Amino acid sequence: MFKKSKPNQVDNWICLLERGTEYEVQLIKSYLDSLQIPSNVLSKRDSSFTQSFGELSNVYLYVPKEFEKSARKALDELNEELESDPSDDS
């Protein structure tokens, strides 16, 4: 019935990641902003529904092509740091 939603093709911008909630993408956008890496959020969430999961609520983070490598490196480093954090009780 529905096809999987795909990121839009935007000239000179790369879709860096896709999440099901806007706050996750906004957190990562803020992190990239702190590193002087520009980014933009594209939300495909249908505001007429309260659903915040699934294909009706995909949120994408885009970065300019020239910042793709530095953005991916920053996210990899952040993930490594979070995975090795000894204060994590989970």
LUMVOZA-884612 format. One record per atom (N, C-alpha, C, O): x, y, z. Coordinates in steps of 0.05 Angstrom, whole numbers, plus 5000, padded with zeros to 4 digits. Layout:
N
XYZ/...
//
This chain:
90
501649765000/500050005000/501750255000/501550424982/503550285021/505250515022/508150425015/508950205023/509550585001/512350534996/513950675017/513150885028/516350565024/518050685044/518750975035/519551025013/518351155053/519051435048/522051465044/523551335059/522851625025/525751665020/526351965024/524652135021/528952015030/529752295032/529452435005/529852314984/528752685006/528652844982/531452884971/533352904986/531752904945/534252974932/534353284932/532653414920/536353394944/536753684946/539453744934/541453644944/539553924914/542053984902/544154084922/543554264938/546553964921/548854034937/548453984967/550054084983/546453824974/546053745002/545853445003/544853314984/546753325025/546753035029/545052975054/545253115074/543352775052/541852685075/543752525093/544652315085/544252635116/546152515135/544852295151/546152095157/542352345159/541052135175/538052175174/536952385166/536651965183/533751955183/532851845210/533951645219/531051975223/529951885249/526951905249/525752025232/525751785269/522851785271/521752005288/519352045288/523452155302/522552375319/524252625313/526652605309/522852845314/524253095308/526253175329/528353295323/525753115354/527553195375/530253055372/532353175379/530352805363/532952675358/534552825338/536952865341/533252895316/534653035294/535553315304/537753405297/533853455319/534553715329/536953705348/538653885348/537153495364/539453465382/542053435366/544053555372/541953275345/544353235328/544953485313/547253555309/542853625303/543353885290/544754085308/546654215300/543854095333/545154275353/548054195357/549754375359/548653935359/551353845362/553053935338/555254035342/552053895314/553553975290/553854285289/556054375281/551854425297/552054725298/554254805317/555755005311/554654665339/556754735358/559554685346/561454805356/559654525326/562154465312/562454635286/564254585270/560654825283/560655005259/560154855233/561154925212/558554635235/557754485212/554854545206/553054485222/554354685183/551554755177/549854515171/550754315160/547354535178/545454315172/542554425171/542054635182/540854265159/537954335158/536354095163/537053875155/534054135175/532153915182/529853925162/528754135156/529153685152/526753665135/524953455149/525753225152/522653545157/520753375170/518453305151/517253475138/517953045149/515652955133/513352875150/511452735142/513452975175/511352905194/508753055186/508753295181/506652905185/504053015179/502853125204/502052975222/502653385206/501753515230/498753475236/497853535258/497353365217/494453305222/494053045238/491852985246/496252895241/496152645257/497952685281/500052825280/497252555303/498952565327/501052345327/502552335346/501152185306/503051965305/505852075303/506452255287/507651965319/510352065319/512351825313/514551825323/511451635298/513151415291/512251315263/510051375254/513851155251/513151045225/513651235202/514951445205/512651155179/513251305155/511751575152/512451735135/509851625170/508451885169/509952095185/509052325187/512252015197/513552215214/516552215210/518052295228/517552135187/520452135182/521552425183/520352605172/523852445195/525252705197/528152655187/529452465195/529052835170/531652805158/533453035165/532553265169/536052985167/538053185172/539953205147/541153005139/540053435136/541753485112/544053655119/543853845135/546353605105/548753775108/549653835079/549153675061/550954065075/552054125049/554153905041/555553805058/554353845015/556153635006/558953675016/560353485024/559853925017/562653975025/563153925055/565453915064/561053895071/561253835099/560653545106/560653475130/560053385086/559153105092/561252955108/560552825128/563752955099/565852805113/566252895142/566452725160/566353155146/566753255173/564253195191/564553145215/561953205179/559453145195/559352855202/558752785225/560052675184/560052385189/562152325210/561652155228/564452445208/566552395227/565752495255/566252355275/564452725257/563552825282/561452645295/561552595319/559652535279/557652355290/558852085298/558051975319/560851985283/562251745291/563651785317/563551605335/565052005320/566452065345/564452085369/565051995391/562252215364/560152245385/559151965393/558851905417/558551795373/557551525379/559651365395/558951225414/562151385387/564351245402/564451345431/564751185449/564251605434/564351725461/562051625478/562351555502/559651625466/557351535481/557451235488/556551155510/558551075470/558750785475/560850725496/560550525510/562850885499/564950835518/564650985544/566450975561/562451135548/562051285572/561551105596/559550965598/563451115615/563150935639/560951025658/560050865674/559951265655/557751355673/555051265663/553051305677/554951125640/552451025630/551650785646/553050585647/549250795659/548350585677/546750365663/545950175676/546250395637/544550195624/546049945615/544849765603/
//
